[in-house]
Amino acid sequence: MLPAKKTSKTRTKSRRSHQALKALNLSVCKKCASPKLSHAACATCGYVNSKITLKIAKSEENA
Ligand SMILES: [Zn+2]
């Protein structure tokens, strides 16, 4: 079945008015002060909290 009526520009645009992306809520790394996602390891230095620091592989960066 096809839709009975063509969707109007207003109906399409008002539906899409809720689809905009919001900016990421970044926090600052306590160790290296670079922006990081909260509740996640820092991408720059791997710091999570005072007990946990992950090792960051350096081979991912293109030389
Ligand atoms: Zn860091």
PDB file of the backbone (N, CA, C, O) and the ligand in Angstrom, with CONECT records:
HET     ZN  A 101       1
ATOM      1  N   MET A   1       0.846  -1.209   0.000  1.00  0.00           N
ATOM      2  CA  MET A   1       0.000   0.000   0.000  1.00  0.00           C
ATOM      3  C   MET A   1       0.874   1.250   0.000  1.00  0.00           C
ATOM      4  O   MET A   1       1.871   1.339   0.716  1.00  0.00           O
ATOM      5  N   LEU A   2       0.478   2.184  -0.805  1.00  0.00           N
ATOM      6  CA  LEU A   2       1.145   3.476  -0.807  1.00  0.00           C
ATOM      7  C   LEU A   2       0.499   4.368   0.251  1.00  0.00           C
ATOM      8  O   LEU A   2      -0.641   4.131   0.649  1.00  0.00           O
ATOM      9  N   PRO A   3       1.216   5.386   0.705  1.00  0.00           N
ATOM     10  CA  PRO A   3       0.585   6.343   1.614  1.00  0.00           C
ATOM     11  C   PRO A   3      -0.575   7.063   0.927  1.00  0.00           C
ATOM     12  O   PRO A   3      -0.463   7.446  -0.238  1.00  0.00           O
ATOM     13  N   ALA A   4      -1.689   7.249   1.641  1.00  0.00           N
ATOM     14  CA  ALA A   4      -2.880   7.834   1.030  1.00  0.00           C
ATOM     15  C   ALA A   4      -2.674   9.298   0.659  1.00  0.00           C
ATOM     16  O   ALA A   4      -3.209   9.766  -0.346  1.00  0.00           O
ATOM     17  N   LYS A   5      -1.905  10.018   1.461  1.00  0.00           N
ATOM     18  CA  LYS A   5      -1.678  11.443   1.206  1.00  0.00           C
ATOM     19  C   LYS A   5      -0.182  11.732   1.200  1.00  0.00           C
ATOM     20  O   LYS A   5       0.583  11.110   1.937  1.00  0.00           O
ATOM     21  N   LYS A   6       0.227  12.686   0.358  1.00  0.00           N
ATOM     22  CA  LYS A   6       1.605  13.151   0.373  1.00  0.00           C
ATOM     23  C   LYS A   6       1.870  13.893   1.684  1.00  0.00           C
ATOM     24  O   LYS A   6       1.054  14.698   2.133  1.00  0.00           O
ATOM     25  N   THR A   7       3.051  13.602   2.303  1.00  0.00           N
ATOM     26  CA  THR A   7       3.412  14.307   3.531  1.00  0.00           C
ATOM     27  C   THR A   7       3.819  15.738   3.190  1.00  0.00           C
ATOM     28  O   THR A   7       4.681  15.955   2.338  1.00  0.00           O
ATOM     29  N   SER A   8       3.203  16.704   3.851  1.00  0.00           N
ATOM     30  CA  SER A   8       3.482  18.110   3.550  1.00  0.00           C
ATOM     31  C   SER A   8       4.871  18.506   4.032  1.00  0.00           C
ATOM     32  O   SER A   8       5.453  17.842   4.890  1.00  0.00           O
ATOM     33  N   LYS A   9       5.406  19.611   3.466  1.00  0.00           N
ATOM     34  CA  LYS A   9       6.706  20.126   3.903  1.00  0.00           C
ATOM     35  C   LYS A   9       6.686  20.448   5.388  1.00  0.00           C
ATOM     36  O   LYS A   9       7.652  20.174   6.100  1.00  0.00           O
ATOM     37  N   THR A  10       5.580  21.034   5.859  1.00  0.00           N
ATOM     38  CA  THR A  10       5.486  21.422   7.273  1.00  0.00           C
ATOM     39  C   THR A  10       5.527  20.208   8.180  1.00  0.00           C
ATOM     40  O   THR A  10       6.196  20.217   9.213  1.00  0.00           O
ATOM     41  N   ARG A  11       4.797  19.144   7.783  1.00  0.00           N
ATOM     42  CA  ARG A  11       4.753  17.944   8.621  1.00  0.00           C
ATOM     43  C   ARG A  11       6.125  17.284   8.675  1.00  0.00           C
ATOM     44  O   ARG A  11       6.552  16.830   9.736  1.00  0.00           O
ATOM     45  N   THR A  12       6.834  17.224   7.516  1.00  0.00           N
ATOM     46  CA  THR A  12       8.173  16.648   7.473  1.00  0.00           C
ATOM     47  C   THR A  12       9.132  17.466   8.336  1.00  0.00           C
ATOM     48  O   THR A  12       9.887  16.918   9.138  1.00  0.00           O
ATOM     49  N   LYS A  13       9.088  18.802   8.154  1.00  0.00           N
ATOM     50  CA  LYS A  13      10.043  19.652   8.874  1.00  0.00           C
ATOM     51  C   LYS A  13       9.755  19.689  10.367  1.00  0.00           C
ATOM     52  O   LYS A  13      10.684  19.750  11.172  1.00  0.00           O
ATOM     53  N   SER A  14       8.480  19.653  10.749  1.00  0.00           N
ATOM     54  CA  SER A  14       8.185  19.678  12.184  1.00  0.00           C
ATOM     55  C   SER A  14       8.553  18.348  12.833  1.00  0.00           C
ATOM     56  O   SER A  14       8.931  18.320  14.004  1.00  0.00           O
ATOM     57  N   ARG A  15       8.447  17.232  12.084  1.00  0.00           N
ATOM     58  CA  ARG A  15       8.903  15.948  12.618  1.00  0.00           C
ATOM     59  C   ARG A  15      10.410  15.988  12.829  1.00  0.00           C
ATOM     60  O   ARG A  15      10.914  15.495  13.838  1.00  0.00           O
ATOM     61  N   ARG A  16      11.140  16.586  11.862  1.00  0.00           N
ATOM     62  CA  ARG A  16      12.608  16.604  11.936  1.00  0.00           C
ATOM     63  C   ARG A  16      13.136  17.683  12.868  1.00  0.00           C
ATOM     64  O   ARG A  16      14.347  17.778  13.063  1.00  0.00           O
ATOM     65  N   SER A  17      12.271  18.491  13.442  1.00  0.00           N
ATOM     66  CA  SER A  17      12.729  19.537  14.351  1.00  0.00           C
ATOM     67  C   SER A  17      13.322  18.958  15.630  1.00  0.00           C
ATOM     68  O   SER A  17      14.006  19.669  16.366  1.00  0.00           O
ATOM     69  N   HIS A  18      13.073  17.679  15.908  1.00  0.00           N
ATOM     70  CA  HIS A  18      13.603  17.031  17.114  1.00  0.00           C
ATOM     71  C   HIS A  18      14.857  16.218  16.833  1.00  0.00           C
ATOM     72  O   HIS A  18      15.403  15.593  17.741  1.00  0.00           O
ATOM     73  N   GLN A  19      15.328  16.218  15.570  1.00  0.00           N
ATOM     74  CA  GLN A  19      16.415  15.304  15.204  1.00  0.00           C
ATOM     75  C   GLN A  19      17.801  15.925  15.280  1.00  0.00           C
ATOM     76  O   GLN A  19      18.782  15.250  14.965  1.00  0.00           O
ATOM     77  N   ALA A  20      17.919  17.182  15.684  1.00  0.00           N
ATOM     78  CA  ALA A  20      19.222  17.832  15.700  1.00  0.00           C
ATOM     79  C   ALA A  20      20.149  17.166  16.717  1.00  0.00           C
ATOM     80  O   ALA A  20      19.710  16.737  17.784  1.00  0.00           O
ATOM     81  N   LEU A  21      21.448  17.085  16.369  1.00  0.00           N
ATOM     82  CA  LEU A  21      22.433  16.516  17.282  1.00  0.00           C
ATOM     83  C   LEU A  21      22.803  17.552  18.331  1.00  0.00           C
ATOM     84  O   LEU A  21      22.889  18.747  18.044  1.00  0.00           O
ATOM     85  N   LYS A  22      23.019  17.076  19.546  1.00  0.00           N
ATOM     86  CA  LYS A  22      23.472  17.963  20.614  1.00  0.00           C
ATOM     87  C   LYS A  22      24.973  17.788  20.804  1.00  0.00           C
ATOM     88  O   LYS A  22      25.536  16.732  20.513  1.00  0.00           O
ATOM     89  N   ALA A  23      25.601  18.835  21.294  1.00  0.00           N
ATOM     90  CA  ALA A  23      27.045  18.782  21.524  1.00  0.00           C
ATOM     91  C   ALA A  23      27.355  17.780  22.625  1.00  0.00           C
ATOM     92  O   ALA A  23      26.570  17.603  23.557  1.00  0.00           O
ATOM     93  N   LEU A  24      28.534  17.113  22.507  1.00  0.00           N
ATOM     94  CA  LEU A  24      28.953  16.153  23.517  1.00  0.00           C
ATOM     95  C   LEU A  24      29.218  16.878  24.839  1.00  0.00           C
ATOM     96  O   LEU A  24      29.729  17.998  24.856  1.00  0.00           O
ATOM     97  N   ASN A  25      28.864  16.223  25.936  1.00  0.00           N
ATOM     98  CA  ASN A  25      29.097  16.792  27.258  1.00  0.00           C
ATOM     99  C   ASN A  25      30.482  16.359  27.741  1.00  0.00           C
ATOM    100  O   ASN A  25      30.623  15.348  28.430  1.00  0.00           O
ATOM    101  N   LEU A  26      31.499  17.136  27.369  1.00  0.00           N
ATOM    102  CA  LEU A  26      32.866  16.768  27.675  1.00  0.00           C
ATOM    103  C   LEU A  26      33.280  17.298  29.047  1.00  0.00           C
ATOM    104  O   LEU A  26      32.861  18.378  29.463  1.00  0.00           O
ATOM    105  N   SER A  27      34.113  16.514  29.741  1.00  0.00           N
ATOM    106  CA  SER A  27      34.717  16.985  30.972  1.00  0.00           C
ATOM    107  C   SER A  27      36.224  17.095  30.742  1.00  0.00           C
ATOM    108  O   SER A  27      36.719  16.722  29.678  1.00  0.00           O
ATOM    109  N   VAL A  28      36.943  17.599  31.723  1.00  0.00           N
ATOM    110  CA  VAL A  28      38.381  17.831  31.574  1.00  0.00           C
ATOM    111  C   VAL A  28      39.140  16.750  32.326  1.00  0.00           C
ATOM    112  O   VAL A  28      38.827  16.450  33.478  1.00  0.00           O
ATOM    113  N   CYS A  29      40.138  16.165  31.672  1.00  0.00           N
ATOM    114  CA  CYS A  29      40.969  15.139  32.309  1.00  0.00           C
ATOM    115  C   CYS A  29      41.753  15.756  33.471  1.00  0.00           C
ATOM    116  O   CYS A  29      42.365  16.813  33.319  1.00  0.00           O
ATOM    117  N   LYS A  30      41.729  15.084  34.645  1.00  0.00           N
ATOM    118  CA  LYS A  30      42.425  15.618  35.815  1.00  0.00           C
ATOM    119  C   LYS A  30      43.944  15.538  35.651  1.00  0.00           C
ATOM    120  O   LYS A  30      44.687  16.296  36.275  1.00  0.00           O
ATOM    121  N   LYS A  31      44.391  14.609  34.804  1.00  0.00           N
ATOM    122  CA  LYS A  31      45.827  14.379  34.702  1.00  0.00           C
ATOM    123  C   LYS A  31      46.469  15.266  33.631  1.00  0.00           C
ATOM    124  O   LYS A  31      47.483  15.915  33.886  1.00  0.00           O
ATOM    125  N   CYS A  32      45.867  15.293  32.415  1.00  0.00           N
ATOM    126  CA  CYS A  32      46.504  16.029  31.321  1.00  0.00           C
ATOM    127  C   CYS A  32      45.657  17.201  30.839  1.00  0.00           C
ATOM    128  O   CYS A  32      46.060  17.901  29.910  1.00  0.00           O
ATOM    129  N   ALA A  33      44.492  17.432  31.447  1.00  0.00           N
ATOM    130  CA  ALA A  33      43.649  18.595  31.180  1.00  0.00           C
ATOM    131  C   ALA A  33      43.108  18.649  29.753  1.00  0.00           C
ATOM    132  O   ALA A  33      42.678  19.710  29.302  1.00  0.00           O
ATOM    133  N   SER A  34      43.123  17.517  29.032  1.00  0.00           N
ATOM    134  CA  SER A  34      42.501  17.511  27.707  1.00  0.00           C
ATOM    135  C   SER A  34      41.027  17.106  27.846  1.00  0.00           C
ATOM    136  O   SER A  34      40.670  16.432  28.813  1.00  0.00           O
ATOM    137  N   PRO A  35      40.168  17.502  26.902  1.00  0.00           N
ATOM    138  CA  PRO A  35      38.746  17.144  27.001  1.00  0.00           C
ATOM    139  C   PRO A  35      38.530  15.648  26.854  1.00  0.00           C
ATOM    140  O   PRO A  35      39.124  15.019  25.978  1.00  0.00           O
ATOM    141  N   LYS A  36      37.673  15.062  27.712  1.00  0.00           N
ATOM    142  CA  LYS A  36      37.379  13.637  27.650  1.00  0.00           C
ATOM    143  C   LYS A  36      35.908  13.414  27.947  1.00  0.00           C
ATOM    144  O   LYS A  36      35.250  14.275  28.532  1.00  0.00           O
ATOM    145  N   LEU A  37      35.384  12.248  27.542  1.00  0.00           N
ATOM    146  CA  LEU A  37      34.025  11.878  27.905  1.00  0.00           C
ATOM    147  C   LEU A  37      33.999  11.480  29.374  1.00  0.00           C
ATOM    148  O   LEU A  37      34.895  10.774  29.836  1.00  0.00           O
ATOM    149  N   SER A  38      32.980  11.926  30.118  1.00  0.00           N
ATOM    150  CA  SER A  38      32.885  11.528  31.503  1.00  0.00           C
ATOM    151  C   SER A  38      32.562  10.034  31.593  1.00  0.00           C
ATOM    152  O   SER A  38      31.904   9.493  30.705  1.00  0.00           O
ATOM    153  N   HIS A  39      33.015   9.366  32.650  1.00  0.00           N
ATOM    154  CA  HIS A  39      32.856   7.925  32.881  1.00  0.00           C
ATOM    155  C   HIS A  39      33.567   7.086  31.824  1.00  0.00           C
ATOM    156  O   HIS A  39      33.200   5.933  31.601  1.00  0.00           O
ATOM    157  N   ALA A  40      34.586   7.656  31.170  1.00  0.00           N
ATOM    158  CA  ALA A  40      35.356   6.917  30.184  1.00  0.00           C
ATOM    159  C   ALA A  40      36.836   7.276  30.345  1.00  0.00           C
ATOM    160  O   ALA A  40      37.174   8.310  30.921  1.00  0.00           O
ATOM    161  N   ALA A  41      37.711   6.412  29.830  1.00  0.00           N
ATOM    162  CA  ALA A  41      39.138   6.685  29.911  1.00  0.00           C
ATOM    163  C   ALA A  41      39.501   7.849  28.995  1.00  0.00           C
ATOM    164  O   ALA A  41      38.897   8.043  27.940  1.00  0.00           O
ATOM    165  N   CYS A  42      40.503   8.620  29.421  1.00  0.00           N
ATOM    166  CA  CYS A  42      40.990   9.731  28.607  1.00  0.00           C
ATOM    167  C   CYS A  42      41.672   9.172  27.363  1.00  0.00           C
ATOM    168  O   CYS A  42      42.499   8.266  27.467  1.00  0.00           O
ATOM    169  N   ALA A  43      41.335   9.702  26.189  1.00  0.00           N
ATOM    170  CA  ALA A  43      41.908   9.200  24.938  1.00  0.00           C
ATOM    171  C   ALA A  43      43.373   9.581  24.801  1.00  0.00           C
ATOM    172  O   ALA A  43      44.120   8.924  24.076  1.00  0.00           O
ATOM    173  N   THR A  44      43.791  10.640  25.492  1.00  0.00           N
ATOM    174  CA  THR A  44      45.161  11.120  25.353  1.00  0.00           C
ATOM    175  C   THR A  44      46.118  10.358  26.258  1.00  0.00           C
ATOM    176  O   THR A  44      47.164   9.894  25.805  1.00  0.00           O
ATOM    177  N   CYS A  45      45.761  10.224  27.561  1.00  0.00           N
ATOM    178  CA  CYS A  45      46.699   9.627  28.509  1.00  0.00           C
ATOM    179  C   CYS A  45      46.171   8.337  29.142  1.00  0.00           C
ATOM    180  O   CYS A  45      46.916   7.668  29.857  1.00  0.00           O
ATOM    181  N   GLY A  46      44.913   7.970  28.903  1.00  0.00           N
ATOM    182  CA  GLY A  46      44.367   6.731  29.433  1.00  0.00           C
ATOM    183  C   GLY A  46      43.920   6.793  30.878  1.00  0.00           C
ATOM    184  O   GLY A  46      43.548   5.771  31.455  1.00  0.00           O
ATOM    185  N   TYR A  47      43.949   7.970  31.471  1.00  0.00           N
ATOM    186  CA  TYR A  47      43.580   8.114  32.886  1.00  0.00           C
ATOM    187  C   TYR A  47      42.078   7.877  33.075  1.00  0.00           C
ATOM    188  O   TYR A  47      41.267   8.457  32.354  1.00  0.00           O
ATOM    189  N   VAL A  48      41.704   7.031  34.036  1.00  0.00           N
ATOM    190  CA  VAL A  48      40.298   6.822  34.383  1.00  0.00           C
ATOM    191  C   VAL A  48      40.022   7.440  35.747  1.00  0.00           C
ATOM    192  O   VAL A  48      39.202   8.349  35.871  1.00  0.00           O
ATOM    193  N   ASN A  49      40.724   6.932  36.789  1.00  0.00           N
ATOM    194  CA  ASN A  49      40.668   7.544  38.115  1.00  0.00           C
ATOM    195  C   ASN A  49      42.006   7.292  38.804  1.00  0.00           C
ATOM    196  O   ASN A  49      42.941   6.795  38.177  1.00  0.00           O
ATOM    197  N   SER A  50      42.104   7.636  40.102  1.00  0.00           N
ATOM    198  CA  SER A  50      43.399   7.547  40.764  1.00  0.00           C
ATOM    199  C   SER A  50      43.933   6.123  40.833  1.00  0.00           C
ATOM    200  O   SER A  50      45.137   5.916  40.991  1.00  0.00           O
ATOM    201  N   LYS A  51      43.018   5.116  40.713  1.00  0.00           N
ATOM    202  CA  LYS A  51      43.467   3.720  40.788  1.00  0.00           C
ATOM    203  C   LYS A  51      43.698   3.097  39.414  1.00  0.00           C
ATOM    204  O   LYS A  51      44.490   2.164  39.284  1.00  0.00           O
ATOM    205  N   ILE A  52      43.013   3.604  38.389  1.00  0.00           N
ATOM    206  CA  ILE A  52      43.056   2.968  37.071  1.00  0.00           C
ATOM    207  C   ILE A  52      43.607   3.929  36.025  1.00  0.00           C
ATOM    208  O   ILE A  52      43.102   5.041  35.868  1.00  0.00           O
ATOM    209  N   THR A  53      44.639   3.501  35.314  1.00  0.00           N
ATOM    210  CA  THR A  53      45.117   4.223  34.135  1.00  0.00           C
ATOM    211  C   THR A  53      45.375   3.187  33.043  1.00  0.00           C
ATOM    212  O   THR A  53      46.143   2.248  33.250  1.00  0.00           O
ATOM    213  N   LEU A  54      44.740   3.352  31.885  1.00  0.00           N
ATOM    214  CA  LEU A  54      44.894   2.395  30.794  1.00  0.00           C
ATOM    215  C   LEU A  54      46.111   2.761  29.959  1.00  0.00           C
ATOM    216  O   LEU A  54      46.492   3.928  29.856  1.00  0.00           O
ATOM    217  N   LYS A  55      46.717   1.723  29.360  1.00  0.00           N
ATOM    218  CA  LYS A  55      47.831   1.982  28.449  1.00  0.00           C
ATOM    219  C   LYS A  55      47.273   2.341  27.072  1.00  0.00           C
ATOM    220  O   LYS A  55      46.395   1.649  26.556  1.00  0.00           O
ATOM    221  N   ILE A  56      47.772   3.400  26.491  1.00  0.00           N
ATOM    222  CA  ILE A  56      47.303   3.864  25.179  1.00  0.00           C
ATOM    223  C   ILE A  56      48.290   3.411  24.122  1.00  0.00           C
ATOM    224  O   ILE A  56      49.486   3.685  24.228  1.00  0.00           O
ATOM    225  N   ALA A  57      47.791   2.709  23.086  1.00  0.00           N
ATOM    226  CA  ALA A  57      48.641   2.306  21.979  1.00  0.00           C
ATOM    227  C   ALA A  57      48.941   3.514  21.113  1.00  0.00           C
ATOM    228  O   ALA A  57      48.032   4.245  20.720  1.00  0.00           O
ATOM    229  N   LYS A  58      50.207   3.722  20.816  1.00  0.00           N
ATOM    230  CA  LYS A  58      50.579   4.904  20.024  1.00  0.00           C
ATOM    231  C   LYS A  58      50.606   4.624  18.534  1.00  0.00           C
ATOM    232  O   LYS A  58      50.792   5.547  17.740  1.00  0.00           O
ATOM    233  N   SER A  59      50.421   3.341  18.124  1.00  0.00           N
ATOM    234  CA  SER A  59      50.526   3.006  16.703  1.00  0.00           C
ATOM    235  C   SER A  59      49.296   3.423  15.914  1.00  0.00           C
ATOM    236  O   SER A  59      49.311   3.356  14.685  1.00  0.00           O
ATOM    237  N   GLU A  60      48.216   3.857  16.593  1.00  0.00           N
ATOM    238  CA  GLU A  60      47.000   4.246  15.869  1.00  0.00           C
ATOM    239  C   GLU A  60      47.167   5.550  15.101  1.00  0.00           C
ATOM    240  O   GLU A  60      46.515   5.764  14.080  1.00  0.00           O
ATOM    241  N   GLU A  61      48.047   6.426  15.598  1.00  0.00           N
ATOM    242  CA  GLU A  61      48.215   7.720  14.948  1.00  0.00           C
ATOM    243  C   GLU A  61      48.997   7.578  13.656  1.00  0.00           C
ATOM    244  O   GLU A  61      49.984   6.844  13.603  1.00  0.00           O
ATOM    245  N   ASN A  62      48.561   8.282  12.603  1.00  0.00           N
ATOM    246  CA  ASN A  62      49.251   8.251  11.323  1.00  0.00           C
ATOM    247  C   ASN A  62      50.456   9.190  11.355  1.00  0.00           C
ATOM    248  O   ASN A  62      50.337  10.355  11.736  1.00  0.00           O
ATOM    249  N   ALA A  63      51.607   8.675  10.954  1.00  0.00           N
ATOM    250  CA  ALA A  63      52.842   9.477  11.042  1.00  0.00           C
ATOM    251  C   ALA A  63      52.968  10.465   9.906  1.00  0.00           C
ATOM    252  O   ALA A  63      53.947  11.208   9.841  1.00  0.00           O
TER     253      ALA A  63
HETATM  254 ZN    ZN A 101      44.240  12.611  30.126  1.00  0.00          ZN2+
END
